[in-house]
Amino acid sequence: MRRCIKLVFGSLSFIVALIAIGMGYLKLDGISRQKLFASVMYTMSDPNDTRIMNLRCNELLKHSTVKGHVLEIGAGTGINFPCLHNNTNIESYTGLEPNIHMHSYFYKFIQQWDIPYEIRLSNNSATDMHHIEANSVHTIIMTFVLCSVPDPLPEKVLLEAHRILKPGGTFIFIEHIAANSETNPFTYGFQKAIEPLWFIIGDGCQFKPMTHYFDAAKNVYSKVDYEYIDLPVPLFMIKYGVKGKLVK
């Protein structure tokens, strides 16, 4: 029995050590981390997940809301295209995705639809969109992106978005957020405990309150609306979210 216990704990220690070594390697090697993240996100991009796709398509990205020249910040694997591919109100689509290892997955994913409008994808950052003319975009989309943007760059993203939006243009967003430390202390503590690991797995993603970025945007945008929501996801520590829109 004692020998079996030693074997079990020895095996567990070995596995933990391998995971620690692997995480340490990914922390130092940004390219490998981005490749892994892109692969994981493509595997998880399930257009048949009715709960999350209902949130994306029927609440956030309704055809009546997404129109004209559309820019998506953090296009990822193209998971929003089940909502966008047959939207006749869209004139063109530009996706920004700095992780170039996502690009092949993006094009592979959208090939399943005959999309009638022009699609462009670039690896430019949303913190500096000098290549996009001011007052030229009707709709901006951003889904689950800001958690990976380190402070104070989210403020730059929102300012750049304001610059390129046409007057009356709309910035639509949904984001993961940190749990409230007062009303949900256990979840908040758990988020902070795993954040160093989550940062590596999620290619820079952190648990942040997030809404202070949008509150600050009230000084620039003509209208700022958002609401807290429970995300339909299986992991309790990422179920807290916020969705809304900014109007120039």
PyRosetta script that sets phi, psi and omega in degrees:
from pyrosetta import init, pose_from_sequence

init()
pose = pose_from_sequence("MRRCIKLVFGSLSFIVALIAIGMGYLKLDGISRQKLFASVMYTMSDPNDTRIMNLRCNELLKHSTVKGHVLEIGAGTGINFPCLHNNTNIESYTGLEPNIHMHSYFYKFIQQWDIPYEIRLSNNSATDMHHIEANSVHTIIMTFVLCSVPDPLPEKVLLEAHRILKPGGTFIFIEHIAANSETNPFTYGFQKAIEPLWFIIGDGCQFKPMTHYFDAAKNVYSKVDYEYIDLPVPLFMIKYGVKGKLVK")
pose.set_psi(1, -48.1)
pose.set_omega(1, -179.2)
pose.set_phi(2, -59.7)
pose.set_psi(2, -38.3)
pose.set_omega(2, -179.5)
pose.set_phi(3, -66.1)
pose.set_psi(3, -39.7)
pose.set_omega(3, 178.9)
pose.set_phi(4, -64.8)
pose.set_psi(4, -41.8)
pose.set_omega(4, 179.2)
pose.set_phi(5, -62.6)
pose.set_psi(5, -43.9)
pose.set_omega(5, 178.0)
pose.set_phi(6, -61.2)
pose.set_psi(6, -39.1)
pose.set_omega(6, -179.8)
pose.set_phi(7, -65.3)
pose.set_psi(7, -43.4)
pose.set_omega(7, -179.4)
pose.set_phi(8, -63.8)
pose.set_psi(8, -49.4)
pose.set_omega(8, -178.1)
pose.set_phi(9, -69.1)
pose.set_psi(9, -33.4)
pose.set_omega(9, 176.5)
pose.set_phi(10, -64.7)
pose.set_psi(10, -41.0)
pose.set_omega(10, 178.3)
pose.set_phi(11, -65.6)
pose.set_psi(11, -43.0)
pose.set_omega(11, 178.3)
pose.set_phi(12, -62.0)
pose.set_psi(12, -42.1)
pose.set_omega(12, 178.7)
pose.set_phi(13, -61.7)
pose.set_psi(13, -39.4)
pose.set_omega(13, 179.5)
pose.set_phi(14, -65.7)
pose.set_psi(14, -42.9)
pose.set_omega(14, 179.5)
pose.set_phi(15, -64.1)
pose.set_psi(15, -44.8)
pose.set_omega(15, 178.2)
pose.set_phi(16, -60.5)
pose.set_psi(16, -41.0)
pose.set_omega(16, 179.3)
pose.set_phi(17, -62.9)
pose.set_psi(17, -41.6)
pose.set_omega(17, 178.7)
pose.set_phi(18, -63.6)
pose.set_psi(18, -41.8)
pose.set_omega(18, 178.5)
pose.set_phi(19, -63.2)
pose.set_psi(19, -43.6)
pose.set_omega(19, 179.8)
pose.set_phi(20, -61.3)
pose.set_psi(20, -43.0)
pose.set_omega(20, 178.9)
pose.set_phi(21, -64.0)
pose.set_psi(21, -42.9)
pose.set_omega(21, 179.5)
pose.set_phi(22, -63.3)
pose.set_psi(22, -42.4)
pose.set_omega(22, 178.6)
pose.set_phi(23, -65.5)
pose.set_psi(23, -39.5)
pose.set_omega(23, 177.8)
pose.set_phi(24, -62.5)
pose.set_psi(24, -40.0)
pose.set_omega(24, 178.5)
pose.set_phi(25, -64.9)
pose.set_psi(25, -45.5)
pose.set_omega(25, -179.7)
pose.set_phi(26, -64.5)
pose.set_psi(26, -33.1)
pose.set_omega(26, 179.0)
pose.set_phi(27, -64.3)
pose.set_psi(27, -35.7)
pose.set_omega(27, -178.4)
pose.set_phi(28, -85.7)
pose.set_psi(28, -30.1)
pose.set_omega(28, -175.6)
pose.set_phi(29, -103.8)
pose.set_psi(29, 95.9)
pose.set_omega(29, -176.6)
pose.set_phi(30, -65.2)
pose.set_psi(30, -34.5)
pose.set_omega(30, -178.7)
pose.set_phi(31, -65.8)
pose.set_psi(31, -46.4)
pose.set_omega(31, 178.3)
pose.set_phi(32, -63.0)
pose.set_psi(32, -38.5)
pose.set_omega(32, 179.6)
pose.set_phi(33, -63.7)
pose.set_psi(33, -42.4)
pose.set_omega(33, 179.4)
pose.set_phi(34, -67.1)
pose.set_psi(34, -39.0)
pose.set_omega(34, 177.7)
pose.set_phi(35, -63.0)
pose.set_psi(35, -44.6)
pose.set_omega(35, 179.4)
pose.set_phi(36, -63.3)
pose.set_psi(36, -45.0)
pose.set_omega(36, -178.7)
pose.set_phi(37, -62.1)
pose.set_psi(37, -43.0)
pose.set_omega(37, 179.0)
pose.set_phi(38, -61.6)
pose.set_psi(38, -43.1)
pose.set_omega(38, -179.8)
pose.set_phi(39, -64.5)
pose.set_psi(39, -43.7)
pose.set_omega(39, -179.4)
pose.set_phi(40, -64.8)
pose.set_psi(40, -43.4)
pose.set_omega(40, -178.9)
pose.set_phi(41, -64.6)
pose.set_psi(41, -37.4)
pose.set_omega(41, 178.0)
pose.set_phi(42, -65.6)
pose.set_psi(42, -41.8)
pose.set_omega(42, 178.5)
pose.set_phi(43, -62.2)
pose.set_psi(43, -34.8)
pose.set_omega(43, -177.2)
pose.set_phi(44, -87.1)
pose.set_psi(44, -7.6)
pose.set_omega(44, -179.0)
pose.set_phi(45, -76.9)
pose.set_psi(45, 89.6)
pose.set_omega(45, -174.2)
pose.set_phi(46, -111.5)
pose.set_psi(46, 101.5)
pose.set_omega(46, 179.6)
pose.set_phi(47, -68.5)
pose.set_psi(47, -8.6)
pose.set_omega(47, 179.0)
pose.set_phi(48, -93.0)
pose.set_psi(48, 0.0)
pose.set_omega(48, 175.3)
pose.set_phi(49, -76.8)
pose.set_psi(49, 91.7)
pose.set_omega(49, -169.3)
pose.set_phi(50, -61.9)
pose.set_psi(50, -32.8)
pose.set_omega(50, -176.6)
pose.set_phi(51, -67.8)
pose.set_psi(51, -50.3)
pose.set_omega(51, -177.8)
pose.set_phi(52, -74.5)
pose.set_psi(52, -33.3)
pose.set_omega(52, 178.9)
pose.set_phi(53, -71.7)
pose.set_psi(53, -31.0)
pose.set_omega(53, 174.3)
pose.set_phi(54, -63.7)
pose.set_psi(54, -40.5)
pose.set_omega(54, 177.3)
pose.set_phi(55, -63.7)
pose.set_psi(55, -45.2)
pose.set_omega(55, -179.2)
pose.set_phi(56, -65.7)
pose.set_psi(56, -52.4)
pose.set_omega(56, -169.2)
pose.set_phi(57, -82.2)
pose.set_psi(57, -44.2)
pose.set_omega(57, -171.2)
pose.set_phi(58, -94.1)
pose.set_psi(58, -18.0)
pose.set_omega(58, 178.7)
pose.set_phi(59, -109.6)
pose.set_psi(59, -39.2)
pose.set_omega(59, -172.6)
pose.set_phi(60, -97.9)
pose.set_psi(60, -49.4)
pose.set_omega(60, -169.6)
pose.set_phi(61, -112.1)
pose.set_psi(61, 48.1)
pose.set_omega(61, 178.2)
pose.set_phi(62, -63.8)
pose.set_psi(62, 147.2)
pose.set_omega(62, -177.6)
pose.set_phi(63, -60.3)
pose.set_psi(63, -30.0)
pose.set_omega(63, 179.7)
pose.set_phi(64, -73.4)
pose.set_psi(64, -16.5)
pose.set_omega(64, -177.0)
pose.set_phi(65, -98.7)
pose.set_psi(65, -39.4)
pose.set_omega(65, -177.7)
pose.set_phi(66, -93.4)
pose.set_psi(66, 115.6)
pose.set_omega(66, -173.5)
pose.set_phi(67, -152.4)
pose.set_psi(67, 166.5)
pose.set_omega(67, 174.6)
pose.set_phi(68, 68.9)
pose.set_psi(68, -144.5)
pose.set_omega(68, 176.0)
pose.set_phi(69, -81.2)
pose.set_psi(69, 117.1)
pose.set_omega(69, -172.0)
pose.set_phi(70, -108.6)
pose.set_psi(70, 135.5)
pose.set_omega(70, 174.0)
pose.set_phi(71, -119.9)
pose.set_psi(71, 130.3)
pose.set_omega(71, 174.5)
pose.set_phi(72, -112.0)
pose.set_psi(72, 124.6)
pose.set_omega(72, 176.1)
pose.set_phi(73, -90.2)
pose.set_psi(73, 119.8)
pose.set_omega(73, -176.4)
pose.set_phi(74, 75.9)
pose.set_psi(74, 60.7)
pose.set_omega(74, -175.3)
pose.set_phi(75, -64.6)
pose.set_psi(75, -25.8)
pose.set_omega(75, 176.1)
pose.set_phi(76, 59.1)
pose.set_psi(76, -131.3)
pose.set_omega(76, -177.6)
pose.set_phi(77, -90.0)
pose.set_psi(77, 2.2)
pose.set_omega(77, -176.8)
pose.set_phi(78, 86.2)
pose.set_psi(78, 21.2)
pose.set_omega(78, -174.1)
pose.set_phi(79, -62.9)
pose.set_psi(79, -16.9)
pose.set_omega(79, 178.2)
pose.set_phi(80, -83.5)
pose.set_psi(80, -6.2)
pose.set_omega(80, -177.1)
pose.set_phi(81, -69.9)
pose.set_psi(81, -23.5)
pose.set_omega(81, 170.1)
pose.set_phi(82, -58.0)
pose.set_psi(82, -23.8)
pose.set_omega(82, 177.7)
pose.set_phi(83, -91.1)
pose.set_psi(83, -25.6)
pose.set_omega(83, -168.9)
pose.set_phi(84, -105.7)
pose.set_psi(84, -22.4)
pose.set_omega(84, -166.0)
pose.set_phi(85, -61.4)
pose.set_psi(85, -31.4)
pose.set_omega(85, -177.7)
pose.set_phi(86, -111.3)
pose.set_psi(86, 22.6)
pose.set_omega(86, 179.1)
pose.set_phi(87, -82.9)
pose.set_psi(87, 106.3)
pose.set_omega(87, -177.4)
pose.set_phi(88, -75.8)
pose.set_psi(88, -5.8)
pose.set_omega(88, 177.5)
pose.set_phi(89, -84.3)
pose.set_psi(89, -10.1)
pose.set_omega(89, -179.4)
pose.set_phi(90, -86.2)
pose.set_psi(90, 129.3)
pose.set_omega(90, 177.7)
pose.set_phi(91, -92.2)
pose.set_psi(91, -38.8)
pose.set_omega(91, 178.4)
pose.set_phi(92, -157.2)
pose.set_psi(92, 160.4)
pose.set_omega(92, -179.6)
pose.set_phi(93, -133.0)
pose.set_psi(93, 130.2)
pose.set_omega(93, 172.6)
pose.set_phi(94, -123.1)
pose.set_psi(94, 125.5)
pose.set_omega(94, 178.1)
pose.set_phi(95, -109.3)
pose.set_psi(95, 135.3)
pose.set_omega(95, 173.8)
pose.set_phi(96, -106.4)
pose.set_psi(96, 122.7)
pose.set_omega(96, 178.7)
pose.set_phi(97, -144.3)
pose.set_psi(97, 96.8)
pose.set_omega(97, -177.6)
pose.set_phi(98, -61.5)
pose.set_psi(98, -27.1)
pose.set_omega(98, 178.9)
pose.set_phi(99, -80.3)
pose.set_psi(99, 99.7)
pose.set_omega(99, -174.4)
pose.set_phi(100, -65.6)
pose.set_psi(100, -18.3)
pose.set_omega(100, 179.0)
pose.set_phi(101, -74.1)
pose.set_psi(101, -11.1)
pose.set_omega(101, 174.1)
pose.set_phi(102, -79.6)
pose.set_psi(102, -24.9)
pose.set_omega(102, -167.1)
pose.set_phi(103, -60.5)
pose.set_psi(103, -44.0)
pose.set_omega(103, -179.3)
pose.set_phi(104, -64.7)
pose.set_psi(104, -36.9)
pose.set_omega(104, 177.1)
pose.set_phi(105, -66.3)
pose.set_psi(105, -38.6)
pose.set_omega(105, 179.2)
pose.set_phi(106, -58.6)
pose.set_psi(106, -52.9)
pose.set_omega(106, -177.2)
pose.set_phi(107, -67.0)
pose.set_psi(107, -35.9)
pose.set_omega(107, 177.7)
pose.set_phi(108, -64.6)
pose.set_psi(108, -39.6)
pose.set_omega(108, -177.0)
pose.set_phi(109, -68.5)
pose.set_psi(109, -42.4)
pose.set_omega(109, -173.8)
pose.set_phi(110, -81.7)
pose.set_psi(110, -8.4)
pose.set_omega(110, 179.9)
pose.set_phi(111, -64.9)
pose.set_psi(111, -16.2)
pose.set_omega(111, -177.5)
pose.set_phi(112, -76.3)
pose.set_psi(112, -7.3)
pose.set_omega(112, 179.0)
pose.set_phi(113, -121.8)
pose.set_psi(113, 149.8)
pose.set_omega(113, 173.4)
pose.set_phi(114, -92.1)
pose.set_psi(114, 90.3)
pose.set_omega(114, -172.8)
pose.set_phi(115, -86.6)
pose.set_psi(115, 124.2)
pose.set_omega(115, -171.1)
pose.set_phi(116, -79.7)
pose.set_psi(116, -16.7)
pose.set_omega(116, -175.9)
pose.set_phi(117, -105.7)
pose.set_psi(117, 165.1)
pose.set_omega(117, -178.2)
pose.set_phi(118, -70.1)
pose.set_psi(118, 138.9)
pose.set_omega(118, 178.7)
pose.set_phi(119, -123.6)
pose.set_psi(119, 129.7)
pose.set_omega(119, 174.7)
pose.set_phi(120, -126.1)
pose.set_psi(120, 143.2)
pose.set_omega(120, 178.8)
pose.set_phi(121, -135.0)
pose.set_psi(121, 132.2)
pose.set_omega(121, 179.7)
pose.set_phi(122, -137.1)
pose.set_psi(122, 164.6)
pose.set_omega(122, 178.8)
pose.set_phi(123, -101.3)
pose.set_psi(123, 19.9)
pose.set_omega(123, 178.0)
pose.set_phi(124, -70.1)
pose.set_psi(124, 152.9)
pose.set_omega(124, 179.5)
pose.set_phi(125, -86.2)
pose.set_psi(125, 146.1)
pose.set_omega(125, 178.1)
pose.set_phi(126, -76.7)
pose.set_psi(126, -7.8)
pose.set_omega(126, 178.0)
pose.set_phi(127, -77.9)
pose.set_psi(127, -16.7)
pose.set_omega(127, 179.0)
pose.set_phi(128, -147.0)
pose.set_psi(128, 92.5)
pose.set_omega(128, -177.1)
pose.set_phi(129, -104.6)
pose.set_psi(129, 48.3)
pose.set_omega(129, -177.1)
pose.set_phi(130, -62.3)
pose.set_psi(130, -22.2)
pose.set_omega(130, -179.9)
pose.set_phi(131, -75.9)
pose.set_psi(131, -7.0)
pose.set_omega(131, 179.2)
pose.set_phi(132, -110.0)
pose.set_psi(132, 129.2)
pose.set_omega(132, -177.2)
pose.set_phi(133, -66.2)
pose.set_psi(133, 148.4)
pose.set_omega(133, 174.5)
pose.set_phi(134, -64.5)
pose.set_psi(134, 147.5)
pose.set_omega(134, 176.2)
pose.set_phi(135, 55.9)
pose.set_psi(135, 41.9)
pose.set_omega(135, -175.5)
pose.set_phi(136, -121.2)
pose.set_psi(136, -9.0)
pose.set_omega(136, -174.0)
pose.set_phi(137, -113.8)
pose.set_psi(137, 133.5)
pose.set_omega(137, 179.4)
pose.set_phi(138, -84.8)
pose.set_psi(138, -39.9)
pose.set_omega(138, -174.1)
pose.set_phi(139, -138.1)
pose.set_psi(139, 132.3)
pose.set_omega(139, 172.9)
pose.set_phi(140, -114.3)
pose.set_psi(140, 136.3)
pose.set_omega(140, 178.4)
pose.set_phi(141, -117.4)
pose.set_psi(141, 138.0)
pose.set_omega(141, 174.7)
pose.set_phi(142, -147.2)
pose.set_psi(142, 113.0)
pose.set_omega(142, -178.8)
pose.set_phi(143, -122.4)
pose.set_psi(143, 116.3)
pose.set_omega(143, 175.7)
pose.set_phi(144, 56.5)
pose.set_psi(144, 56.8)
pose.set_omega(144, -176.2)
pose.set_phi(145, -121.6)
pose.set_psi(145, -45.2)
pose.set_omega(145, -169.9)
pose.set_phi(146, -61.7)
pose.set_psi(146, -23.0)
pose.set_omega(146, 179.5)
pose.set_phi(147, -62.7)
pose.set_psi(147, -22.9)
pose.set_omega(147, -178.6)
pose.set_phi(148, -96.9)
pose.set_psi(148, 1.5)
pose.set_omega(148, -179.1)
pose.set_phi(149, -100.4)
pose.set_psi(149, 115.2)
pose.set_omega(149, -176.1)
pose.set_phi(150, -70.3)
pose.set_psi(150, 148.4)
pose.set_omega(150, 175.9)
pose.set_phi(151, -64.2)
pose.set_psi(151, 145.4)
pose.set_omega(151, 0.6)
pose.set_phi(152, -96.8)
pose.set_psi(152, 23.2)
pose.set_omega(152, -173.6)
pose.set_phi(153, -65.2)
pose.set_psi(153, -28.8)
pose.set_omega(153, 176.5)
pose.set_phi(154, -54.8)
pose.set_psi(154, -34.5)
pose.set_omega(154, 177.9)
pose.set_phi(155, -64.1)
pose.set_psi(155, -37.8)
pose.set_omega(155, 177.4)
pose.set_phi(156, -65.4)
pose.set_psi(156, -39.8)
pose.set_omega(156, 178.5)
pose.set_phi(157, -59.1)
pose.set_psi(157, -46.9)
pose.set_omega(157, -178.1)
pose.set_phi(158, -67.4)
pose.set_psi(158, -35.1)
pose.set_omega(158, 177.6)
pose.set_phi(159, -69.4)
pose.set_psi(159, -42.4)
pose.set_omega(159, 177.9)
pose.set_phi(160, -64.9)
pose.set_psi(160, -38.8)
pose.set_omega(160, 178.2)
pose.set_phi(161, -61.8)
pose.set_psi(161, -41.3)
pose.set_omega(161, 178.3)
pose.set_phi(162, -62.7)
pose.set_psi(162, -40.2)
pose.set_omega(162, -178.8)
pose.set_phi(163, -61.9)
pose.set_psi(163, -43.2)
pose.set_omega(163, -173.5)
pose.set_phi(164, -86.1)
pose.set_psi(164, -15.9)
pose.set_omega(164, 178.4)
pose.set_phi(165, -70.6)
pose.set_psi(165, 142.9)
pose.set_omega(165, 170.2)
pose.set_phi(166, -70.0)
pose.set_psi(166, 153.5)
pose.set_omega(166, 173.9)
pose.set_phi(167, -55.2)
pose.set_psi(167, 127.8)
pose.set_omega(167, -175.2)
pose.set_phi(168, 87.0)
pose.set_psi(168, -4.1)
pose.set_omega(168, 178.6)
pose.set_phi(169, -67.2)
pose.set_psi(169, 159.4)
pose.set_omega(169, -171.8)
pose.set_phi(170, -121.1)
pose.set_psi(170, 137.2)
pose.set_omega(170, 174.9)
pose.set_phi(171, -111.6)
pose.set_psi(171, 111.8)
pose.set_omega(171, -176.4)
pose.set_phi(172, -103.5)
pose.set_psi(172, 133.8)
pose.set_omega(172, -176.1)
pose.set_phi(173, -144.8)
pose.set_psi(173, 156.6)
pose.set_omega(173, 168.3)
pose.set_phi(174, -146.6)
pose.set_psi(174, 137.4)
pose.set_omega(174, -173.9)
pose.set_phi(175, -142.9)
pose.set_psi(175, 148.2)
pose.set_omega(175, 165.2)
pose.set_phi(176, -71.7)
pose.set_psi(176, 148.0)
pose.set_omega(176, 176.3)
pose.set_phi(177, -138.0)
pose.set_psi(177, 165.4)
pose.set_omega(177, 175.4)
pose.set_phi(178, -71.4)
pose.set_psi(178, 146.7)
pose.set_omega(178, 174.6)
pose.set_phi(179, -66.7)
pose.set_psi(179, 155.5)
pose.set_omega(179, 177.3)
pose.set_phi(180, -70.9)
pose.set_psi(180, 122.9)
pose.set_omega(180, -175.1)
pose.set_phi(181, -67.1)
pose.set_psi(181, -21.6)
pose.set_omega(181, -178.7)
pose.set_phi(182, -89.1)
pose.set_psi(182, -44.2)
pose.set_omega(182, -176.9)
pose.set_phi(183, -88.6)
pose.set_psi(183, -23.8)
pose.set_omega(183, 179.5)
pose.set_phi(184, -134.0)
pose.set_psi(184, 61.9)
pose.set_omega(184, -174.5)
pose.set_phi(185, -62.0)
pose.set_psi(185, -34.7)
pose.set_omega(185, -179.1)
pose.set_phi(186, -65.0)
pose.set_psi(186, -49.3)
pose.set_omega(186, -178.9)
pose.set_phi(187, -64.5)
pose.set_psi(187, -41.6)
pose.set_omega(187, 178.8)
pose.set_phi(188, -61.2)
pose.set_psi(188, -44.6)
pose.set_omega(188, 178.7)
pose.set_phi(189, -63.1)
pose.set_psi(189, -39.1)
pose.set_omega(189, 178.7)
pose.set_phi(190, -65.9)
pose.set_psi(190, -42.2)
pose.set_omega(190, 178.0)
pose.set_phi(191, -58.8)
pose.set_psi(191, -44.8)
pose.set_omega(191, -178.1)
pose.set_phi(192, -70.3)
pose.set_psi(192, -31.1)
pose.set_omega(192, 179.6)
pose.set_phi(193, -68.0)
pose.set_psi(193, -39.0)
pose.set_omega(193, -177.2)
pose.set_phi(194, -94.1)
pose.set_psi(194, -1.3)
pose.set_omega(194, -174.1)
pose.set_phi(195, -57.5)
pose.set_psi(195, -40.7)
pose.set_omega(195, 177.4)
pose.set_phi(196, -59.1)
pose.set_psi(196, -38.9)
pose.set_omega(196, 177.1)
pose.set_phi(197, -73.2)
pose.set_psi(197, -41.7)
pose.set_omega(197, 179.5)
pose.set_phi(198, -61.5)
pose.set_psi(198, -35.9)
pose.set_omega(198, 179.2)
pose.set_phi(199, -59.6)
pose.set_psi(199, -39.7)
pose.set_omega(199, -179.6)
pose.set_phi(200, -74.9)
pose.set_psi(200, -48.9)
pose.set_omega(200, -178.3)
pose.set_phi(201, -63.0)
pose.set_psi(201, -41.3)
pose.set_omega(201, -176.7)
pose.set_phi(202, -91.4)
pose.set_psi(202, 16.2)
pose.set_omega(202, 177.5)
pose.set_phi(203, 51.3)
pose.set_psi(203, 51.6)
pose.set_omega(203, 175.2)
pose.set_phi(204, 102.2)
pose.set_psi(204, -1.2)
pose.set_omega(204, -177.8)
pose.set_phi(205, -69.8)
pose.set_psi(205, 137.6)
pose.set_omega(205, 177.9)
pose.set_phi(206, -131.2)
pose.set_psi(206, 158.4)
pose.set_omega(206, 175.8)
pose.set_phi(207, -89.1)
pose.set_psi(207, 106.4)
pose.set_omega(207, -176.5)
pose.set_phi(208, -125.5)
pose.set_psi(208, 155.1)
pose.set_omega(208, 179.5)
pose.set_phi(209, -65.7)
pose.set_psi(209, -32.5)
pose.set_omega(209, 169.4)
pose.set_phi(210, 73.1)
pose.set_psi(210, -42.0)
pose.set_omega(210, -171.7)
pose.set_phi(211, -66.5)
pose.set_psi(211, -20.4)
pose.set_omega(211, 179.6)
pose.set_phi(212, -65.6)
pose.set_psi(212, -26.4)
pose.set_omega(212, 174.8)
pose.set_phi(213, -63.8)
pose.set_psi(213, -44.1)
pose.set_omega(213, -177.4)
pose.set_phi(214, -73.9)
pose.set_psi(214, -32.6)
pose.set_omega(214, 175.6)
pose.set_phi(215, -64.5)
pose.set_psi(215, -40.3)
pose.set_omega(215, 178.5)
pose.set_phi(216, -66.1)
pose.set_psi(216, -29.2)
pose.set_omega(216, -179.2)
pose.set_phi(217, -68.2)
pose.set_psi(217, -13.5)
pose.set_omega(217, 178.3)
pose.set_phi(218, -63.0)
pose.set_psi(218, -20.2)
pose.set_omega(218, 178.0)
pose.set_phi(219, -76.7)
pose.set_psi(219, -13.0)
pose.set_omega(219, -174.9)
pose.set_phi(220, -117.6)
pose.set_psi(220, -47.3)
pose.set_omega(220, -176.6)
pose.set_phi(221, -83.4)
pose.set_psi(221, 152.1)
pose.set_omega(221, -179.9)
pose.set_phi(222, -74.8)
pose.set_psi(222, -25.7)
pose.set_omega(222, -178.6)
pose.set_phi(223, -147.7)
pose.set_psi(223, 134.3)
pose.set_omega(223, 177.6)
pose.set_phi(224, -132.7)
pose.set_psi(224, 115.9)
pose.set_omega(224, 178.2)
pose.set_phi(225, -126.3)
pose.set_psi(225, 134.4)
pose.set_omega(225, 172.6)
pose.set_phi(226, -154.7)
pose.set_psi(226, 160.3)
pose.set_omega(226, 177.5)
pose.set_phi(227, -145.1)
pose.set_psi(227, 149.7)
pose.set_omega(227, 176.6)
pose.set_phi(228, -80.3)
pose.set_psi(228, 140.3)
pose.set_omega(228, -179.4)
pose.set_phi(229, -138.7)
pose.set_psi(229, 159.8)
pose.set_omega(229, 169.9)
pose.set_phi(230, -96.2)
pose.set_psi(230, 119.2)
pose.set_omega(230, -178.6)
pose.set_phi(231, -77.5)
pose.set_psi(231, 138.9)
pose.set_omega(231, -179.4)
pose.set_phi(232, -80.9)
pose.set_psi(232, 69.9)
pose.set_omega(232, -178.1)
pose.set_phi(233, -125.1)
pose.set_psi(233, 154.7)
pose.set_omega(233, -175.3)
pose.set_phi(234, -76.6)
pose.set_psi(234, -22.9)
pose.set_omega(234, -176.8)
pose.set_phi(235, -90.8)
pose.set_psi(235, 120.8)
pose.set_omega(235, -173.2)
pose.set_phi(236, -63.2)
pose.set_psi(236, -29.1)
pose.set_omega(236, -174.0)
pose.set_phi(237, -78.5)
pose.set_psi(237, -8.1)
pose.set_omega(237, 178.1)
pose.set_phi(238, -120.8)
pose.set_psi(238, 21.7)
pose.set_omega(238, -178.3)
pose.set_phi(239, -84.9)
pose.set_psi(239, -12.2)
pose.set_omega(239, -178.3)
pose.set_phi(240, -84.3)
pose.set_psi(240, 129.5)
pose.set_omega(240, -176.7)
pose.set_phi(241, -146.6)
pose.set_psi(241, 173.2)
pose.set_omega(241, 175.4)
pose.set_phi(242, -141.6)
pose.set_psi(242, 138.4)
pose.set_omega(242, 176.3)
pose.set_phi(243, -133.8)
pose.set_psi(243, 154.5)
pose.set_omega(243, 179.9)
pose.set_phi(244, 173.5)
pose.set_psi(244, -162.5)
pose.set_omega(244, 179.2)
pose.set_phi(245, -151.3)
pose.set_psi(245, 152.9)
pose.set_omega(245, 174.5)
pose.set_phi(246, -117.1)
pose.set_psi(246, 138.6)
pose.set_omega(246, 179.1)
pose.set_phi(247, -119.6)
pose.set_psi(247, 130.3)
pose.set_omega(247, 179.7)
pose.set_phi(248, -74.7)
pose.dump_pdb("model.pdb")
